[in-house]
Amino acid sequence: MDILLVDDDPITRLALCAAVEDWGFTPVVAKSGEQALEILNEDSPPHLLIIDWSMPGMSGPELCENIRLRDDGQFFYILMLTGKEGNEAVIEAMESGADDFLSKPFDHRVLKVRLAAGSRIVRLEQTLNQLASRDSLTQCWNRRMIDELLDSAIAEARRKTSNLSLMVLDIDHFKKVNDTHGHAAGDVALKHMVNILNTNLREYDQVGRYGGEEFVVILPSTDKDSAWGVAERIRASLQYHPAQVDAELNISMTVSIGITEFRHDGSDSRISLFERADRALYTAKHSGRNRVVYGD
């Protein structure tokens, strides 16, 4: 686990780096509160932090307050180090947003067990986040999370004036799979659909289960022609690769797909983007299924 060490004193930073590396952590160093905030705004920031109280510019408590004002839902476990002692210092640190408090000079054994406890809490929080944002059957994003990811993708497309496409997919006649083979076989078929999607998508494309047998794919930096090619590849791959339930049962499936591209004229939103893709999916369903339709 990465750990962010925030201290303006180079000797303390070196000592902390050496200690946490011995304990299996990967140190990330910030020399000030301002630099720490920059690091925490990067992709995949450390979620376990050791912060010194007294620093020029932004103090440790001020940094804690800034971190707790974030509204992106990320959890950070903060251990405050200080030369201050007594209950008043503990109360001030905790009220500013620290999770734990350790007075200097500190016993390295005490710091080690405090960090072990903090890392357990971070991992538990990450597990709970995973459970809250993933579909329990297929492990792709759930509806709430895919909505949030699409909002973020739209904001990035606007900021960079880049392409963005959306794909809505629905497995054809899926009710027959459940009625004929049972819900356990249907579950295998849904997992197979997600495997097909993941095999044909890039690492930074996002897949979500929007309900039942309907899935959503967010395609950043992708225009409508490229999105069409991806959709056709997915459609063909599912058609020619049945879901293997067991040694005796393979389930053949097809999928209908609606796609659309984000508009940069200021009129588009997550809702309008979904509506166009959903109308395209409806057209695909009602014009024979097992096809891709683009929605203007």
N, C-alpha and C positions, 0 to 999 in steps of 0.2 A: 504494500500500500504506500502511495506517495504521502509525504507529510510536508506541509509548508512551515518553514522556520522563519519567523519575522523578528529580526533583531538588528539594531544598528551597530552593535559592538562586534568587530571581526573575530575576536578571540572567543566570545561566547558562541558565535555562529559555527566556528570550526569545531569547538567542543561538542556542540549539539549534533552537528553533522556526523562526527565520528561515532557518537553514542547511538544515534538512531539507526545508522547503517549496521552497527553490530547487532542491533535488535531486529534486523530484517526489513526496515523501512527504507524508502528511497527519498532522500531529502531534496526539497525544492526551496531555494533561498530567496528571501526578500530583505533588502536593507532598510526598508521604510514601510509605513502603512500604505502610502500611495502606490508603491511598487507591488505590495501584496494585493491590493484591489485590482491592479492590472492583470496579475497572474490569475486571480479568481474569475476574471471575465473571459479568460481563454477557454477553448474547448477542453473538456475533461480536466477540470482543475482538481487539486488535492482537496479532500474533504476532512482531513485531520490537520489541525493547526496548532502550533506553539507560538504564542505572541508575547513579546516583551512589553511590559507596561510603559516604561519610560523611553520614548524615542523622540527625536526632534521632528517638528512638523506634526503629523498625526500620531497621537498617543495610542497605546494599546486599547484602552476603553473606547476611544473614539473610533478606532478601526472595528472593534466588535459591534458598535452601534451601526456603523455603515453596512457591515455584513448582514446584520439582522434586518435591515431595511429592504434587502433584496426581495423581489416578488416573483422569482423564477422557480420557486419550489425546491431549490437545492438545499440539502442539509449539510451543515458544517459543524464539526465538533471542535470547540476551541478551549485550549488550556492556556491560562494566563500565567506568565512568570513575572515575579516582581521582588524587589528588595523590601517592599512594604510588609508589615506584619499586623496581625490583629483582626478582630471581627469586622471593623469598619472597612478595611481594605478588601476583605472577602466579599462583603455585601456590595461594595461599589463595583467590583469586577463582575459579580454575578448579575447585578442589575444592568450592566452595560451589554450583557449578552454572552459572557464566558460560561462554559459548562463546568470548568474545573479551575483550581487555583493552586499555585505552588510557590512558596516563598524561597528567595535566594538567600544564602547558598543552599542548593537542594541536594538531597541524597539521590544519586543516579538510580539506585534500586527502586526508590519511590516513584521517580519519573517513569521508569520502565513499566511498572505495574499500572500507573495511571494511564499511560499510552495504550497498554494492552486493553484496558477497560474501554477507552475511547474508540479504539479500532473495532471492538466488538459491537459497540453501539452504531458506528458508521455502517458496518456490514449489515446489521439488522435493519437499519433504515433503508439501505439500498435494496435489501430483499423485499421489504414492505412496498417500496416504490415499484419494484418489478411486478409484484403481485397486483398492484393497483393499476398498472399501465399495460399489462399484457393480457391477451386472451388466454384463458386457462387451458383450452384444448390445443390450440395451434401454436401458441407462444409468439404469434405476431402481435402488433399493437392492437389495443382495443379501440372502440369507437371514440371515447373521450380523448385518448392520446393521439389518435390519427388526426382528429380535429385540431388539436394544439400544434401538431407538426405541420399541418397544412397552413395554418395561420403564420407560422414561422417561415415556411417556404415562400409564401406570398410576400411577406415583408422583405425577405432577402431578394426575391426577384424584382421587387419594386426598387430596392436600394441599388442593386447592381444593373438594373435594366436588362435582366437575363431571362432566358426562356424558362417556362415551367409548364409541364403538362400533367393532367390528372386522368387516371384510368379507373373506371368502375366495372367490376366483373361479377357475373352471376352464373353459377353452375347450372346448366340446363337440366330441367326435369329432376332436380335433386330429391324431391319428395318421393319419387319412385325408388330411389336408392334405399332410403330409410324404410319405405313400405315393403320392398321386396327382400332386402337383406338384413334389415334391422339397424338400430341406431349405432351399435358398435361398429358395424361395417361403414356406416355413414361417417362416423368419427375418423376412421382410417382414410376415407375418401377426402375429407376436409384437410387433413394433415398432408395428404398427397398433393392437393391443390397448392398449399403453401410451399411445399418442396419444389413444385414446378415453378412457382413464382420466383422463389429465391435463386433457383438455378439460372433463371433467365434475366435476372436483374443485377444492377451494380450494387456495390456495398453501401453507397449513400442513397439509394432509392429506398423508399419507406413503404412497408406493406402493413395493412390493417384489416382486421375482420370487422365489417360494419354491421353484421347481424346475419344469423342463419348461414346461408351459402353465398352471401354477398361480400366481396372484398374490394378494397380500395388501394391503389398504388399511386404514390407521389413520385414524379419524375423530374427532379431539378435539372436545370440546364438542358432541357429537352424540348425541341419544337414538335409540332404536330406530325410531321413526316417521320421523324425518328421515333416518336411515340407509337405511331401506326406500325412501324416495323417491329418494335418490341412486343406490341399487343398481338401481332400475327404470329410471332415466334412462340409466345405463350399459348395461344389458341391451338396451334399445330402440335406443340409439345404435349399438351394435355390430351388431345384427340388420339395421338399415336402412342401414348404411354399410359396404359390402364393402371388403376390403383390396385396393388396386390394386397388383398386382405389376409389370405392364407395360401397354403400350397394348392388349394383347389378352387379358389375364388379370386378372379380378377374383375374389377369393375371398370368398364369403359365409360368415359364421360366427355362431354363437350362444354364449352363455356362461351357465353355471349359477353362482348366487351364494348363499353362506350368510352370514348376518349374526347378530351377537349384541351385547349391551350389557354393559358392565362393571357388576358388582354391588358395592355399597358396604357389604355386610354383613360384610366381612372374610374371606370365603371364596374370593375370586377371585384368580387369578394369571395370568401370561402363558399358562401351560400350560392351565389350565382354560378361559380365554377362547378359545384356539385350538381346544380340543377341542369346545366348543359350536358354534363357527362351522364347524368341519370336519364335525361331524355334520349340521348344517343343509345344508351343501354336498352331503353324501352323499344326504340326502333329496331335494334338488333334482335330483340326477343320476338317482335311481331312481324319480322320479315324473314323468318326461317330459322333463327338461332344459329349457334356455332359460327359467329361472324363478328367482325369489328366494324363499328360505325363511328364516324367522327361527328361531333356536335358543334355546330357554329355558335 
